[in-house]
Amino acid sequence: MPTPLHDETLLSIAERIRRREVTSLAVTQAQLDRIAALDGLYRSYTTVTRDHALARAERADRETALGISRGPLHGVPVAVKDLCDTTFAPTAAGGTLRRNHVPSADATVVARLEQGGAVILGKLSMTEGAYTSHHPDNPGPLNPWSRDHWVGSSSTGSGAATAARLCYASLGSDTGGSIRFPSATCGLTGLKPTWGRVSRHGIFPLAASLDHVGPMARSAADAAAVLGVIAGADPADPTALQAPVDSYLEAVGRPIRGITVGIDRRFVSEGIDPEVVAALDAVEAALRACGARIREIAFPPTDRLVRGWIPFCSVETALAHQDSYPLHRDAYGPDLAALIDQGRGVTGAELGAIFHERLAFTGALAALFEEVDLILVPTMPVPIPSLSRMSEYGQDPEVLLRILRFTAPFNFSGTPTITLPAGIDAAGLPLSVQLAGRPLSEALLCQAGHAFQQVTDWHARRPPGLP
């Protein structure tokens, strides 16, 4: 039987639109109909921009008829996290204070998606302010793999919508793991670029020096296509890197023979659930079969660094909200308010100590990348937790710190990572791993991720019972 439109990959549907086998308008209408029929189950969208999307799809079809293609996203329906400024829909950043705020300019990533011909279906739900929990007035999305299990944090709508085939890819943001967690829990490929590789202009911050914006997709190749459109220098964001943008899609498909992958067996197994370790071992074997060299390494110490993530994040979050907090404290949910209160009380000495720990880790990691090309680690130390287990999340710092073990260090260093589906656990839910690379190695990460996905099919699994 032919593959339903919604089950096509981003690149395959883009190619069908380019060949005029199907119109962008038909694909967009099908996605809008699917959202209307199914998103009541998943609550992934905060706003569906129906009229805007249909108008952009019609424009894409007119251009296709004239032989014009804006690139690999031309005519393809995607969606963006609701901290990306949009002139055609409110940007609430997961809260209630800004629920009617319609920005006067698009975020750079939104403008680049539309310049690349993408059709934006709407804004995706997220935790309040991109921290750990949803505002009490905003029920969060549910995981298409299991409505009783965690959908990740904070790009929750991006994970749910992409997994439920309610868009072909989405944008998320990541301050401590928020591209990687919902990618892991929803069986997706998530790409956290180098800090500064993607402009943050028009992105509501959680902690500016830790925030990364990147794609969440169904494959490494699809993620490469999206990153190629949104990456690059930006006059509106002085922290955006000036380095030329690599041809990420060209890198996909190159062999990885001879690439060196480092693994610290103690770091990735001590205190880690056996199912996670088994999945990591299988990924190692698959990479070795693809020609990669595996090298034993000693990963830099991270315990003190990870413990510094909450106070460091709290200071930058307090800065981000200083115009509205505590003036409008009643509009804030308890977890985000507590974080800001903590940030307002952190001393300069405490912050300086964390900053020095950050510098030491970043330097040690850079030295390690002189020995290896990539590093293999889990995404999470445990299989996907149940919602009842995660009710402690944001309330018990130890739970949060354990979850952050393999993610937060790479936010401190600004290191790019790719999250890859890597198995199915005993409960029938996705397992995942990360590959991390040196700064600006996104092309290599996509190359390695694609090579792994050519010899496995975990990324092609769809949630059981998905309509």
C-alpha positions in Angstrom: 0.0 0.0 0.0 1.2 3.6 -0.7 2.6 5.5 2.3 0.0 7.9 3.7 1.0 11.6 3.2 1.4 12.1 6.9 3.8 9.2 7.2 6.2 10.5 4.5 9.5 12.0 5.7 10.2 15.7 5.3 12.6 15.0 2.4 10.3 12.6 0.6 7.3 14.9 0.8 9.5 17.8 -0.4 10.6 15.7 -3.4 7.0 14.8 -4.3 6.1 18.5 -4.1 9.1 19.4 -6.3 8.1 16.8 -8.9 4.5 18.1 -8.7 3.2 14.7 -7.8 1.3 16.4 -5.0 0.7 20.0 -4.2 1.8 21.8 -1.0 -1.8 22.9 -0.6 -3.0 19.3 -0.6 -0.3 18.3 1.9 -1.0 21.3 4.1 -4.7 20.8 4.1 -4.2 17.1 5.0 -2.0 18.1 7.9 -4.6 20.7 9.1 -7.4 18.2 8.9 -5.2 15.7 10.9 -4.5 18.3 13.5 -8.2 19.1 13.8 -9.1 15.4 14.1 -6.3 14.2 16.4 -4.7 17.0 18.4 -7.4 16.8 21.1 -5.6 13.5 22.0 -2.2 15.1 22.3 -2.6 18.9 22.9 0.5 19.7 21.0 -0.6 23.0 19.4 -1.4 26.2 21.2 -2.3 28.0 18.0 -3.0 26.6 14.5 -2.4 29.2 11.9 -4.7 27.7 9.3 -5.2 30.7 7.0 -1.6 31.7 7.1 -0.5 28.2 6.3 -2.9 27.8 3.4 -1.8 31.1 1.9 1.9 30.1 2.2 1.1 26.7 0.6 -0.6 28.3 -2.3 2.4 30.6 -2.8 4.7 27.6 -2.8 2.6 25.9 -5.4 2.7 29.0 -7.7 6.5 29.1 -7.4 6.8 25.4 -8.1 4.7 25.8 -11.2 7.2 28.4 -12.4 10.1 26.1 -11.7 11.1 28.0 -8.5 12.4 26.0 -5.5 13.5 27.7 -2.3 15.3 24.6 -1.1 14.6 21.3 0.7 11.8 22.7 2.8 9.8 24.3 -0.1 6.1 23.7 0.4 6.6 21.4 3.5 4.4 22.0 6.5 6.3 22.4 9.8 5.6 24.0 13.2 7.6 26.1 15.7 7.8 26.2 19.5 5.7 28.9 21.1 8.8 30.9 22.2 9.6 31.8 18.6 8.2 35.3 17.8 5.6 35.3 15.0 3.8 38.3 13.5 0.9 36.0 12.5 0.2 34.4 15.9 0.6 35.1 19.6 3.8 34.1 21.3 3.1 33.2 24.9 6.3 31.2 25.8 4.2 28.8 27.8 2.8 31.4 30.2 -0.4 33.4 30.6 1.1 36.9 30.9 1.9 37.1 27.2 -1.0 34.9 25.9 -2.3 37.8 23.7 1.2 39.2 22.7 1.6 39.3 18.9 5.2 40.4 18.1 5.9 43.1 15.5 8.6 41.0 13.9 9.3 37.3 13.3 12.1 35.5 15.0 15.0 35.0 12.6 14.4 31.3 12.6 10.8 31.8 11.6 11.7 34.3 8.9 14.3 31.8 7.5 11.9 29.0 7.5 9.5 31.0 5.4 12.2 32.4 3.2 13.1 28.7 2.6 9.5 28.0 1.5 8.4 26.1 4.6 4.7 26.3 5.5 4.3 27.0 9.2 1.2 25.2 10.6 1.2 26.9 14.0 2.8 27.3 17.4 3.6 24.4 19.6 2.9 24.0 23.4 5.8 24.2 25.8 6.5 24.4 29.5 6.2 27.8 31.2 9.1 30.0 30.2 10.9 26.8 28.8 11.6 25.6 32.4 10.5 22.2 33.8 6.7 22.4 34.1 3.6 23.7 32.4 1.7 26.6 33.8 -1.2 25.4 35.9 -3.6 27.0 33.5 -2.1 25.2 30.5 -2.5 21.4 30.4 0.6 20.0 28.8 0.9 17.8 25.7 0.6 14.0 26.0 3.1 11.5 24.6 1.8 9.8 21.4 3.7 6.6 22.4 2.0 6.5 25.8 -0.3 9.1 27.3 0.7 7.8 30.8 4.4 8.6 30.2 6.6 11.7 30.2 6.7 13.7 27.0 9.9 15.5 27.9 10.7 19.1 28.8 10.3 21.8 27.6 9.7 21.4 23.8 6.8 19.1 24.7 4.5 20.2 21.9 7.3 19.9 19.3 7.9 16.3 20.4 4.3 15.3 20.5 3.3 17.0 17.2 6.3 15.6 15.2 5.8 12.0 16.6 2.0 12.1 16.0 2.6 13.1 12.3 1.0 16.6 12.9 3.9 18.3 11.2 6.9 17.0 9.2 9.4 18.6 11.6 9.5 21.2 14.3 11.7 23.7 16.1 12.6 23.3 19.7 14.9 25.0 22.2 17.3 23.4 24.6 18.8 24.9 27.8 19.4 21.7 29.7 18.0 19.0 27.4 14.7 20.4 26.0 15.3 19.3 22.4 16.8 16.0 23.5 14.4 14.9 26.2 11.2 15.2 24.0 13.1 13.7 21.1 14.1 10.8 23.3 10.6 10.2 24.7 8.9 10.6 21.3 11.2 8.5 19.2 12.6 11.5 17.2 15.9 12.7 16.0 16.8 16.0 17.7 19.7 18.2 16.8 21.1 20.7 19.3 23.5 22.8 17.3 26.6 24.6 18.6 25.7 27.6 20.7 25.4 30.5 18.3 25.1 28.4 15.2 21.4 29.3 15.0 20.3 32.8 15.8 18.3 33.4 19.0 16.9 36.8 17.8 13.2 36.7 18.6 13.4 33.7 20.9 12.1 34.2 24.4 15.0 33.1 26.7 15.2 30.8 29.6 18.9 31.3 30.2 20.6 33.1 27.3 24.1 31.6 27.5 22.7 28.1 27.7 19.8 28.4 25.2 20.1 26.6 21.8 17.5 26.5 19.0 17.3 23.5 16.7 15.3 21.0 14.7 13.3 18.0 15.9 12.5 15.5 13.1 11.9 11.9 12.1 15.5 11.3 10.8 19.0 12.7 10.7 18.5 13.6 7.1 15.4 15.6 7.8 17.1 17.4 10.7 20.0 18.3 8.4 17.6 19.8 5.9 16.0 22.0 8.6 19.3 23.1 10.1 20.6 24.1 6.8 17.8 26.6 6.4 17.9 28.2 9.9 21.6 28.2 10.6 24.0 31.1 10.1 25.1 34.6 11.1 22.5 37.2 11.9 23.0 41.0 12.3 20.2 41.0 14.8 22.0 38.6 17.1 25.6 39.5 17.9 26.1 36.1 19.5 25.3 34.2 16.2 28.5 32.7 14.8 30.0 34.1 11.7 31.3 30.8 10.4 30.0 29.7 7.0 27.1 27.2 7.1 28.1 23.7 6.1 26.2 21.7 3.5 24.6 19.4 6.0 22.5 17.5 3.5 25.6 16.8 1.4 27.2 15.3 4.4 24.4 12.9 4.9 25.2 9.7 3.0 29.0 10.0 3.3 30.5 6.9 4.9 31.8 7.1 8.5 34.6 4.7 8.0 37.6 5.9 10.0 35.7 8.3 12.3 36.7 7.8 15.9 33.9 7.6 18.5 34.9 7.9 22.1 33.1 6.2 25.0 33.7 6.3 28.7 32.2 3.0 29.9 32.1 3.9 33.5 30.4 7.2 32.9 27.7 5.7 30.7 27.0 2.6 32.8 27.5 3.4 36.5 24.1 3.9 38.1 22.4 3.7 34.6 19.4 1.5 33.9 20.5 -1.8 32.2 18.1 -1.2 29.3 19.8 2.1 28.5 23.2 0.5 28.7 22.1 -2.3 26.4 20.8 0.2 23.9 24.1 2.1 24.0 26.1 -1.2 23.5 24.0 -1.9 20.4 24.6 1.5 19.0 28.3 1.1 19.5 28.2 -2.2 17.6 26.3 -0.6 14.8 28.7 2.3 14.5 31.6 -0.2 14.5 29.9 -2.2 11.7 29.7 1.0 9.7 33.5 1.4 9.9 33.8 3.8 12.9 36.7 3.2 15.3 35.7 3.0 19.0 38.1 4.4 21.5 38.0 4.3 25.3 38.1 7.7 26.9 37.8 9.4 30.3 35.0 11.9 30.2 35.6 15.1 32.2 34.0 15.2 35.7 30.5 16.6 35.6 28.9 16.2 39.1 29.7 19.7 40.3 28.9 21.2 36.9 25.4 19.6 36.8 24.7 20.7 40.3 25.5 24.2 39.2 22.9 24.1 36.4 19.9 25.1 38.4 21.5 28.1 40.2 23.2 29.3 37.0 20.0 28.9 35.0 18.1 30.7 37.8 20.2 33.8 37.6 19.8 34.2 33.8 16.1 33.4 34.1 15.7 36.2 36.6 17.4 38.5 34.2 15.0 37.4 31.4 12.0 38.2 33.5 13.1 41.3 35.4 10.6 43.5 33.6 7.6 41.4 34.6 8.7 39.7 37.9 7.9 40.3 40.7 5.6 43.0 39.4 3.2 40.3 37.9 4.1 37.4 40.2 0.5 36.2 40.4 0.6 35.4 36.7 3.5 32.9 37.2 3.3 29.2 37.9 5.0 28.0 41.1 8.0 26.3 39.5 9.1 29.1 37.3 8.4 31.6 40.2 10.6 29.6 42.5 13.4 29.5 40.0 13.3 33.2 39.5 13.3 33.8 43.3 16.3 31.5 43.6 18.1 33.5 40.9 17.5 36.7 42.6 19.3 35.3 45.7 22.4 33.7 44.1 25.5 35.6 45.2 28.3 36.7 42.9 30.7 34.3 44.5 28.3 31.4 43.9 27.8 32.3 40.3 31.5 32.8 39.8 32.3 29.4 41.1 29.9 27.8 38.6 31.3 29.9 35.8 34.8 28.7 36.6 33.6 25.1 36.7 32.0 25.7 33.3 35.3 27.0 31.9 37.2 24.0 33.2 34.8 21.5 31.8 34.7 23.2 28.4 38.4 23.2 28.2 38.7 19.6 29.2 36.1 18.6 26.6 37.9 20.5 23.9 41.1 18.6 24.7 39.2 15.4 24.5 38.0 16.2 21.0 41.6 16.3 20.0 41.6 12.6 20.5 38.2 11.6 19.1 35.7 12.9 16.5 32.5 12.1 18.4 31.5 11.0 21.9 28.7 8.5 22.5 26.5 8.9 25.6 22.9 8.1 26.6 20.3 10.8 26.4 18.7 9.9 29.7 19.9 7.5 32.5 16.6 5.7 32.6 13.8 4.6 30.2 11.0 7.0 29.8 9.5 7.7 33.3 5.8 7.5 34.0 3.9 10.7 34.6 3.4 9.7 38.2 7.1 9.3 38.6 7.7 12.7 37.0 5.3 14.5 39.2 8.4 15.0 41.3 10.1 16.8 38.5 10.7 20.5 39.3 9.9 19.8 43.0 12.8 17.4 43.9 16.1 18.9 42.7 17.7 15.4 42.9 15.3 14.0 40.3 16.1 16.9 37.9 19.8 16.6 38.5 19.8 12.9 37.6 17.9 13.5 34.4 20.3 16.3 33.5 23.4 14.1 33.8 24.0 13.6 30.1 22.5 16.7 28.7 23.3 19.8 30.8 27.1 19.5 30.4 26.8 20.1 26.7 24.7 23.2 27.3 27.5 24.6 29.5 30.0 23.9 26.8 27.8 24.9 23.8 28.7 21.6 22.2 26.5 20.2 19.4 24.7 16.9 19.8 22.4 14.7 17.9 19.8 12.5 19.7 18.9 9.2 18.0 16.2 6.6 18.6 18.1 3.5 19.6 15.7 0.8 20.7 12.5 -0.1 22.4 12.3 -0.8 26.1 10.3 -3.5 27.9 7.3 -1.2 28.1 7.3 -0.7 24.3 8.7 2.8 24.5 11.6 4.4 22.7 15.2 4.4 24.0 17.7 6.9 22.7 21.4 7.9 22.7 23.4 11.0 21.9 26.4 11.7 19.8 28.3 14.8 20.7 30.9 16.6 18.5 33.3 19.5 18.7 32.0 23.0 18.0 30.5 23.4 14.5 30.6 19.6 13.7 26.9 19.4 12.9 27.6 18.0 9.5 29.6 15.1 11.0 26.8 14.5 13.5 24.2 14.3 10.7 26.5 12.1 8.7 27.0 9.7 11.6 23.3 9.8 12.6 22.3 9.0 9.0 24.8 6.1 8.8 23.4 4.6 12.0 19.8 5.0 10.7 20.8 3.3 7.4 21.5 0.1 9.3 18.7 0.4 11.9 15.0 1.2 11.7 14.4 2.6 15.2 13.8 6.1 13.8 11.1 4.7 11.4 9.0 3.2 14.2 5.7 5.0 14.7 3.8 5.1 18.0 1.6 2.0 18.4 -2.0 2.7 17.8 -1.3 6.1 16.2 -4.3 6.9 13.9 
